[in-house]
Amino acid sequence: MTSSLINSASVDAAITSRMSTRAFLSTPVERAALEHLLALASRAPSGTNTQPWKVYVLQGASRDSLVDKVCTAHDALRADPSLASEYREAYDYYPEQWVSPYIDRRRENGWGLYGLLGIGKGDKDKMHAQHQRNFRFFDAPVGLMFTLDTIMGRGSLVDYGMFMQTLMVAARGHGLHTCPQAAWNGFAKIILPHIGAGENEMLVCGMSLGYADPDDKVNDFHTPREAVASFTHWLD
């Protein structure tokens, strides 16, 4: 009984302490540790055990080179918005039209983060710089790119979400932090050739992984969650 309670508490702690970390230390993560985390993540469920995930791990020169390429494209896109037509996501992560309560939560999240960082609504330069932090993996030493075979159906994205959540919770259990990032998706035309993905692969998203910087105030930002009663319907 005691062992069960300890394990339950550890799992609860890993889940509740997971957050989108936006500032990392440069401390490297050993390959053996990454392989262990990915092995744990591979235990995630998938429809008929298809296991549709494919992971690319970027460290060192490969990571830094991708950062340079995408940051350059991000700057060019700001200078010339007409370039947006060149950067298309493979699937719609967000809705074309926002409605409540989702738009309200999105705004609360955005302005809560920017408010903490002292970025006002008109601070376009600061907004651009903060957004570009995504494409620097928030200084994490490890960048992950996740792809999916285009022949697979939309249900595989559900499988992928479970895989990534398992990976992120496992990372917390080993003292690491993560940040899942759909921001990379628009730059798939740069990313996929860089990582050596096949023509049949689409980018699902990216992720930063490493040790959180405890002294950076951005990591004080914790998003709220709705109460269970607000999203649950009990049927007797």
Summary of the structure (lengths in Angstrom):
residues: 236
radius of gyration: 18.7
end to end distance: 31.2
largest distance: 62.4
contacts: 611
relative contact order: 0.23
helix: 54%
strand: 13%
